[in-house]
Amino acid sequence: MATGQSVAIIIGSLRQNSLTRKIAGQLVAHAPDHMNCTLLSVDMPLYNQDLDNDPPAAWQAFRQAITVSDGVIFASPEYNRSMPGGLKNAIDIGSRPYMQGVLIGKPAAVVSQSPSPLGPTLANHALRQSLVFLNMPVLQQPELYINRSVTLFDEEGAYIGAEQAPPFAAFMAAFSDWISRMSKAQA
């Protein structure tokens, strides 16, 4: 069993009351006891290479949180059949300076959600394309695509989706195992 894992969960939506933020909260609530999760916002200035020598404070805090994490979960809504711009910007910030970024090589997982019945599959796979370049080994199974996510929460934001609950606990346990396997492989 893994001990003392630190996981950064990057919330791909800027909206404070977003479904993605609520889904991320459920991931934290269902994480194994040994897993310490930190929620990270993508609300940062746009990446600009001119700022690499004197990065904004938000970039520095984001990079530090990734540096001390053992793994990263990307929680994303689907915008126009892809990931939102703020999440792509966060990936750019975490991937720079070129080939020295804090995301490079970190074990990763992707969770995507959409209120649409069609689901968030395209956002999930668009996100995975960026992670390939960063050499982030991404958990393949179980996959966590959450469609009709709006039905999981009441108007106050309380979780009510127990009957059609996505397998949050199984996903988090699998990610914990994935982090352990990747740590052993890199040792």
C-alpha positions in Angstrom: 0.0 0.0 0.0 1.2 3.5 -0.9 2.0 5.9 1.9 2.1 9.7 2.0 1.2 10.5 -1.6 0.7 14.2 -2.6 -1.6 14.8 -5.6 -2.2 18.1 -7.4 -5.6 18.3 -8.9 -5.7 21.0 -11.6 -9.3 22.4 -12.0 -9.7 23.3 -15.6 -12.6 25.7 -15.1 -12.3 29.3 -14.0 -15.8 29.5 -12.6 -15.9 29.2 -8.8 -19.1 27.2 -8.7 -18.3 25.0 -11.7 -19.2 21.4 -12.2 -15.6 20.6 -12.7 -14.7 22.1 -9.3 -17.5 20.0 -7.7 -16.2 16.9 -9.4 -12.7 17.7 -8.1 -14.2 17.9 -4.6 -15.6 14.4 -5.0 -12.2 13.1 -6.1 -10.7 14.6 -2.9 -13.6 13.2 -0.8 -13.0 9.7 -2.2 -9.2 9.7 -2.1 -7.5 7.0 -0.1 -6.5 8.1 3.4 -2.8 8.2 2.6 -3.4 10.6 -0.3 -3.1 14.4 0.3 -4.8 16.3 -2.5 -4.3 20.0 -3.3 -6.7 21.8 -5.7 -5.0 24.2 -8.1 -6.6 27.0 -10.1 -5.9 27.8 -13.7 -6.6 31.5 -13.1 -3.1 32.8 -14.0 -1.7 35.3 -16.4 -1.2 33.9 -19.9 2.1 32.2 -20.5 4.7 34.5 -22.2 8.3 33.4 -22.6 9.4 37.0 -22.0 8.4 36.5 -18.3 10.5 33.3 -17.7 13.3 35.2 -15.9 10.8 37.0 -13.6 7.7 34.8 -13.5 4.4 36.1 -12.0 3.7 35.0 -8.4 0.8 32.9 -9.6 3.1 30.9 -11.9 5.6 30.4 -9.1 2.9 29.1 -6.7 1.5 26.8 -9.3 4.9 25.4 -10.3 5.8 24.9 -6.6 2.6 23.0 -6.0 3.4 20.7 -8.9 7.0 20.3 -7.9 6.1 18.8 -4.5 3.4 16.6 -5.9 3.8 12.9 -6.6 1.2 13.0 -9.3 -1.2 15.3 -11.1 -4.9 14.9 -12.0 -6.3 17.1 -14.7 -10.0 17.8 -14.2 -11.5 19.3 -17.3 -14.8 20.5 -18.7 -15.4 20.1 -22.4 -15.4 23.4 -24.2 -16.1 23.3 -28.0 -15.0 19.6 -28.1 -11.7 20.4 -26.5 -10.1 21.6 -23.2 -10.6 25.2 -22.0 -8.0 27.8 -22.7 -7.2 28.3 -19.1 -6.2 24.7 -18.7 -4.0 24.7 -21.8 -2.4 27.9 -20.4 -1.7 26.1 -17.1 -0.1 23.2 -19.0 2.1 25.7 -20.9 3.1 27.3 -17.6 3.9 24.0 -16.0 5.9 22.8 -19.1 8.3 25.7 -19.2 11.1 26.6 -19.4 11.4 24.2 -22.3 12.3 20.7 -21.3 12.7 21.8 -17.6 9.0 22.2 -16.7 7.6 20.8 -13.4 5.0 18.7 -15.2 7.6 16.7 -17.2 7.5 13.0 -16.3 4.9 13.3 -13.5 2.3 10.5 -13.3 -1.0 11.9 -14.4 -4.7 11.1 -14.8 -7.5 12.9 -16.6 -11.1 13.3 -15.5 -13.5 15.1 -17.8 -17.1 16.2 -17.4 -19.9 17.7 -19.4 -23.5 18.5 -18.7 -24.1 17.2 -22.3 -25.5 13.7 -22.9 -22.7 13.3 -25.5 -20.1 13.5 -22.8 -16.6 14.9 -22.5 -14.6 12.3 -24.4 -13.1 14.8 -26.9 -11.8 17.1 -24.2 -10.2 14.2 -22.4 -8.3 13.1 -25.5 -7.3 16.6 -26.5 -5.8 17.0 -23.1 -3.9 13.7 -23.3 -2.3 14.8 -26.5 -0.5 17.6 -24.7 0.6 15.3 -21.9 2.3 12.9 -24.4 4.8 15.6 -25.3 5.5 16.2 -21.6 6.3 12.5 -21.1 3.6 12.3 -18.4 2.6 8.6 -18.0 -1.2 8.9 -18.0 -3.4 6.4 -16.2 -5.3 4.5 -19.0 -7.8 2.5 -16.9 -10.2 3.2 -15.3 -11.3 6.1 -17.5 -13.5 8.7 -15.9 -15.7 10.5 -18.4 -18.7 12.1 -16.7 -21.6 13.0 -18.9 -24.8 14.7 -17.6 -22.7 16.0 -14.7 -25.3 18.6 -13.9 -27.5 15.8 -12.5 -24.9 14.9 -9.8 -25.5 18.1 -7.7 -28.4 20.0 -6.3 -28.9 23.8 -6.6 -26.8 24.4 -3.5 -24.0 22.3 -4.9 -24.4 19.3 -2.7 -23.6 15.9 -4.2 -26.8 14.0 -4.9 -25.5 11.5 -7.5 -25.0 8.5 -5.2 -27.4 6.4 -7.4 -25.5 7.0 -10.6 -22.2 7.8 -8.9 -19.1 7.8 -11.0 -16.6 5.4 -9.5 -14.6 8.2 -7.7 -13.1 5.9 -5.1 -12.0 3.2 -7.6 -10.5 5.9 -9.8 -8.5 7.5 -6.9 -7.3 4.1 -5.7 -6.2 3.2 -9.2 -4.3 6.5 -9.5 -2.6 5.9 -6.2 -1.4 2.5 -7.5 -0.3 4.2 -10.7 1.8 6.7 -8.8 3.4 3.9 -6.9 4.1 1.9 -10.1 5.6 4.9 -11.9 7.8 5.8 -8.9 9.2 2.3 -8.8 9.8 2.4 -12.6 11.7 5.6 -12.3 13.8 4.5 -9.4 
